Amino acid sequence: MLGGIIGLVAGISLIVSAGLVEAADKVSAKAEHTKVVIKTKFGDIEIKLFPDKAPNHVQNFVKLAKSGFYDKTIFHRVIPGFMIQGGDPNTKDPNKPETYGMGGPAERLKAEFNDVPHRRGILSMARTNDPNSAGSQFFIVVKDSNFLDGQYTVFGEVVKGMEVADKIVSLPRNERDLPRERVEMTMVVE
C-alpha cells in the first residue's frame, strides 16, 4: 500500500514537473519571438530581442516598453560611423537638454555580457563606467564597433529599418552629439 502511494505521488510529481517544464518552454519560446518596433517620424525600426543571451535586459526593456516608459523620449546622442542612443526619460522635457543622458529608472541591471559582437544593427545597453549600471538607455550600432564587445550587454538586433537609424545618425547635431531636430519615439511590443 505504502509503495503504491509513493509511486502515485512520484507519478503526479513527474506529471506536474513535466507540465512546468512545458509551460516554461512555452514562455521561453514566446519570449524568443518577442519583437519591439520603435516608431519615429522617419519610419519604424523593428528589433528582434535575444532573451537567450541577456534575459534580464530583454525582460527590463520589454517591461519598460509595454509601460510606455520610452514613449516621447528621443534619440539624444548620435555619432556618425558609430551609433544612436536613446531611452533617457529626461529627454521628454525639451527645455532641459543639459540633463539628457543622465536619466533612467531606479533599478539597475547586472551586466549580461555575451558572445554577440557589436556589429551594425546591434541593440545594446548604455551604462556608466560601472558595468552593472544599465537602466533604460540603449543604443543601436550603425557601424561595426567590436571594441565594445564584452563591455556592453547586447540584447537584440535590428531586423528591419536600419535606413531609419541611418537617417537619425546623419542629422545635424550640437557639440554634445544631440541632434538639432527632435526625433521622438514610441515603442510597440509584438
N, C-alpha and C positions, 0 to 999 in steps of 0.2 A: 504493500500500500504506500509506504513512505517513498519507495523507489519510483512508483507511478506518479506521485505528486511532484517529486523532484524533476522527473522527466517532463511533466506538464509545464512546470514553472520554467524550466530551461527552454522548452519549445516556444512558450509565449515570449520569453525574453529574446529569443532569436528572431521571432517574427517582429517584435517591437523594434529591435536593433536594425533589422533589415529595412523596416519602414522608415526609421530615422535616417538611415544612410540614403535611401531612395529620395526622401524629402530634401536632404542636404544636397544631393546630386541635382535635383530639380532647381533648387535655389541657386546653386553654383552655375548650372547651365544657363539659367535666366540672366545671372549677373554677367556671364561671358558675352551675352548678346546685347548687353546694355550699350546704348549709344547716346551721345549727347549732341544736340545741334545748337551751336552758338549762332544766333541770328544777329546780323548787323545791317546797317544801311547799304553796305556793299555786297550783301549776299550772305549765304549760310556757310558755316564751317561744320562739317559733320565729323564727329570723333568717335572712334571705337576705343573702348576702355580695356585695360589689362588687369582684371581682378586677380588673375593667377600670378602676376608679377608684383603688384602693390595693392593688396586687398584693402588695407586701411585707408590709403589715399583715394582709391576708387569709391569706397563707401562714403568718405567725407565729401568728396566732390559731388557725388550724386545727391547726397542729403542736402547740401547747400544749394545745388541747382534746383531741386524739387521745391525747396522752401522759398525760392525767389530771391535768395541772398545776392546772386550775381546780377539780377535784373537792374538795368540803368547804371551799372558800373561801366567803365571804359577801359580801353587798352591805353594804359598810361605811360608805357615805356616801349619805344620801338627803336631798334638798332638795325639798320640795313646790313644785310650779309650775316645776320645773327639770329634775332628773334623778336617776337612781340609779346608783351607781358600785360596781364590784366588780373582782375579778381579782387581788387582792393575796394572795400566798401566806402573808403574815404572819397573815392572818385565820383560818388553820386552828387557831391556838392561842387559845382563848377567854380565856386568862389574861394576854394581853399586848396589850390594846386600844390602849395608848399607841404601839404600832408600826404600827397599821393605817394604810394609805395610803403607807407608805414602802418596801414590798417589791416585788420583781419579779425577773425573770431578769437575768443579767449582760448579755445582749445588748440593745442599744438600737437603735431604728429611726429612720431618717431620715424626716422629715415627708413625707407624700404629700398635701398639701392639694389639694382638688379643688373642682368646682363644685356639689357636692351640699349644699344648705342644711341646717342643723341644725333640722329640723322634728320634730314629735312622732313618736316611734318610731325615730329615727335611732340607729345604733350608731356610736360614735366612740371614739377612743383618748384616755385621760387621759395627762398628761405633767407634767413640772416646768416651770419658766419657760423651759427650753431646748426649742425646737420639735423637736429631734432626740433626745428622751429617752424616748419611749414604749417600754414593755416588755411588760407584760401587763395593766395596769389599763385598764378600758374603762368607758364609761357609756352609758346609754340615756336619751335625751331624752324627758321626759314632757310638755313644753310647748315650742312653737316657741321656739328660742333662737338667732336669727340673729346675735346679737353674737359667736357663736363661729365663724361662717363664715370660712374662710381662715386660722384659727388652730389648729384641731384637725383631725385626719385622720378623715374619715367613711369607714367601710369596710363598712357594712351597714345593714339596717333590719329592724325587727320586722314580720313579715307575719301573725303570729297570736300572741295572748296579751298584748296591751297592758293588758288588765284586771289581769293578774298584776303588771306593773310599777306600775300604779296602786295596787294593794294595798300593795306594798312601799314606795312613796314616801310612803304615808299612815301608816305605822307610827309610834308614838311614838318619839322619838329624844332623845339627850342633847345637850349644848351643842356637841359636835363633829360633830353630824349622824349619829352612829352609832345605828342602830335599837336599841332596848332588847331586841328579840327577834331572835335569830339566824335569818337566812334563808340557809341553806347551799344551794349549787348543785352540780349535776353537769352535764357537757356531753356531748352526743352529736352526732357529725358524721355527717350523712346525705348 
